[in-house]
Amino acid sequence: MGSTGGSSAGRPVGTRDRDGEGRARNARPRDGLGRPLPYGAAGVERQPEGIVRTPEESVAEAQALLDAGKPFHAHEVFEDAWKSGPESERTLWRGLAQLAVGLTHVARGNVTGGPRLLRRGAGAVQEWAAGGGQWRPYGMDLAGLADWARELAEDVERTGAVVDARASAPRLR
């Protein structure tokens, strides 16, 4: 069987997926937990990136995505807030993104890295809250989120069980 000059993804060898502005961006469809699927497969709608939202909009959208069992997508909302928000809040939003991606990993069955990310996110939001004395920014319960993350990490490590992202999603407020 001879070479057709194309990749297994159906693209010419050496080409990369690009967004509308020419930046490299993987165009493969993704499942609800953000895992890449083969080109041409049906996936879930991707979360748009680079959206500037108010903090309240970020919290509401991330909660809706968590409730829908899409923590990977919620992580992207938090990442947008981390990148577009004030420097003084970057640790907060980065920690929230780590919590969401930690949930993503434990839902994917990563019983080592998932708990590590959950604990790292819990530490980041607690550090941010303690540093500024703000435990309920934008109505979020940071102490409760940190407790949720540590308990989930401990449960996953103890049982080795894969969690259901929707059933295990935290309440941000």
N, C-alpha and C positions, 0 to 999 in steps of 0.2 A: 504494500500500500504506500503510495507516494505522498509527499508533503503537499499541502494545499497552500502553504504560505500564511495560514491563519493560526490563531491560538485556539485552545480548547474552548475559550469563551466566545468564539465567533468573531473576534476582532483581529485585524492584522497584527502580526508579531511586532512587538516594540511600541505599540500605541497604548496610550493611557486614556482612561475616561476623563473628560473635562466638563466643567460646568459652563454655563452661558458666558462667563467672563474669562474662560480659558484656563482656570485653575484646575489642577489635578483633583479629581473627586471620583471616588468609586461609585459607579452607577449600578452596581449589582443590587437587585432587590434584597430586602432584609425581612426576617421574621419579626414577630412581636418583641423578641428580646434582643434585637439588633444584630443577630447572626446573619452573615451574608448567605444568600441563596444563589443557585446557578442563574446565569443570565437567562431571561425568558420565563423564569418561574414567577408565580403570583406571590407577591409579598405584601406587607402592610405599607401604608403611605408613610414616607419618610418625614421626619420632623424638619421643617425648614431651619437652616442655621443662619446665624448672624442677625437675628431679629432683636431689636432693642425694644424691651417692654418695661413698664413700670415694675417695681418690686412686687406690688400687689398682683399684677397680671402674671408675673413669673410664678409666684406661689400658687395662684389659682390654676394656671395651665399645667404646672408640674403635678399638682394634686390630681387633676382630672386624668392625666396620663398614668400616674401611679395607680389610681382606682381602676383604670382599664387594663392593668397588668402590663404596662409598657414603661418599666423603669429606665430602660436605655434611652427612650425618647425624653423622659423627664430629666435625665442627666444632661441632655443637650440643651434643654431650657435653662437649667442651672448654669451650664457652661456659658451660654450667651450672657446671662446676668453677671457672671464672674468677669467676663471679658469686657462688657460694656459699662459696668457699674463703677461707682467710685472706688478708688484704691482702698479706702478704709473698710470696704465690705468684701474685698476679694477673698479673704480667708473664709468668711461665712459662706459665700456662694460656692467656692471650691469645695468646702466641706460637705455642703448639701449635694453637690455633684458626685462626690465620693460615696456618699450614702446611697444614692440612686444607682451608681454603677456597681457598688457592692451588692445591692439587692439583685441587680442584673446577673452578676456572677454566681450568686448562690442559687438563683433560679435556673441557671444553665448547668448547675452541678459542680461548680468549682468550689469545693469544700475547704480549700486552703486559701486561695487568693480572695475569695468573696468575704470571708470573715475578717481578713486583714484589712480590706478596703472599708468595711463597715466600721471597724475600730478606728481606722485613720480618720474617717469622716466624723465619727463621734468626737474624737479628740479635737479636731479642727473647729467644729461648731462650739464645743465647750470652751476652748481657748479663746475664740472670738468673743463669746458672751461674757466670759470672766474678765477679759481685757477691757471691755467697754461697759460692763455692768448692764448689758442688754440681753435678757433671757427670752424676751418675746418680741423680737423685731418683726414687723409686718404681721403680727398676730401669731407667728410660729412659736411653738413650744420647744425651744432648743434642748432643755433638760430632758423632756420626754422623748425627743428624737434620739438623743445620745443613749438614753436607757434602752429604747427600742432596738437600736443598732447593736449594742453590746449583748443584749439578750438573744437576738437573732443569731449573732455570730457564735455565741456559746452553744445554742441549740444545734446549729448546723455542725459545729465541730464535734459535739457530743454524739449526735445521731448519724451524721454523714448523709442525712436526707436532703434531697433536692426539694426546694420550697416552691410553692405556687406564688408567683410574683403578685398576683391580684389579692390573694388571701393574706399575704404577708406584708402588704403595703402599709406604710406608716400614715398616720394623720399628721399633717404638717401643722395644723392649727388645732 
